[in-house]
Amino acid sequence: IPKTDYGSEKYKPFFGILFETENLYYITQVSHPQKRHKNLKQQKDFFKIFDPYDTTRLIAVVNLNYMFPIPKECTSAFVKKNIDTYRTFKSEQAKSQYINLLNKELKVINKMDLGNKAYELYQIKYSDPDDTVSKRCIDFKKMEKLAKQYNKSQFQE
C-alpha cells in the first residue's frame, strides 16, 4: 500500500485478487495471528490459516470484512525474491524463512476459494445490511468511489 509505513522490518502481505468489479480489483491482507484469534470461530468474513504441515499451528488470519478495491492500473506483480525491496531482514536466513512462511500461507489460501466467499460477502453487505456480518464490513461502495477518485488524480498529475 503506497505511503504506508509499517516499519522497516514489517511487511503487510496481500495474496492476490479476490474478484473484480468495473476497473477495480478487490484485495485483502493476510494478518499475523493474535492470541484472541485462536478462540474466534471462522465466519463469512474471518478465516484462519493453519500451517499445512502442523494443522494445530495458526500462522495467519484473513479478514474479508476489510477487503478493499484498488484501481487495476495500480497493481504490480510481487516477486518474492525481491521482498527486501519492501522490508529489511537481519539475515538471508531470516529472509528465506519469511518467504517460506508466505509460501505456506499462499498454499492454504489458494485452497480456500476466498474469491467466491469475498464476492458473496460483498453482495450480503448490500442485500442484507442489518446482518451482523454486514455491519462489520467496511462500506465497499464508498471505498470504490474513493479508489476511482484516487485513480483519476494519479492520471491528472
C-alpha positions, 0 to 999 in steps of 0.5 A: 500500500503506497505511503504506508509505513509499517516499519522497516522490518514489517511487511503487510502481505496481500495474496492476490485478487479476490474478484473484480468489479468495473476497473477495480480489483478487490484485495485483502491482507493476510494478518499475523495471528493474535492470541484472541484469534485462536478462540474466534470461530471462522465466519463469512468474513474471518478465516484462519490459516493453519500451517499445512504441515502442523494443522494445530499451528495458526500462522495467519488470519484473513479478514474479508470484512476489510477487503478493499478495491484498488484501481487495476492500473495500480497493481504490480506483480510481487516477486518474492525474491525481491521482498527486501525491496519492501522490508529489511531482514537481519539475515538471508536466513531470516529472509528465506524463512519469511518467504517460506512462511508466505509460501505456506500461507499462499498454499492454504489460501489458494485452497480456500476459494476466498474469491467466491466467499469475498464476492458473496460477502460483498453482495450480503453487505448490500442485500442484507445490511442489518446482518451482523456480518454486514455491519462489520464490513467496511462500506465497499461502495464508498471505498470504490468511489474513493479508489476511482477518485484516487485513480483519476488524480494519479492520471491528472498529475 
